[in-house]
Amino acid sequence: MVRRIPIEEGSGNVFADLGLPDARERLVKSRLAPLITDIIRKKGWTQAEAADRLSTHQPTISALRKGRLSSITYDRLVGWLVALGRPVEIRIGRETRREAHVEVAIAGR
């Protein structure tokens, strides 16, 4: 006998699905952090070098690499991307009937 397990489709935001606070912000930060970490890795910087170049502290870069983002603000991540030479574009859309949201689209890495 095959036991059927109910499957629930996700919303596209795992943080919201888990009922965590600030789910939208967490999702955006979780998309930006690996991009920053990848740029740092490709430049061959140590955590201390990255911290120096991004005007922060080594433990903050360590937290970034580990995905511990609660103490790192969204605007700080965006500022780091700009400091790393990546253009950041923010678009404000028209009002819709849908729930307001933030999307992150990353151009070809």
QUIDAQUI-V296214 format. One record per run of one state. SS is the DSSP state (H for helix, E for strand, - for the rest). FROM is the first residue (numbers start at 0). TO is the last residue. Records with the same first field share a line. If there is no record, write none. Layout:
SS->FROM-TO, FROM-TO
This chain:
-->0-12, 17-21, 43-45, 53-56, 65-72, 83-108
H->13-16, 22-42, 46-52, 57-64, 73-82
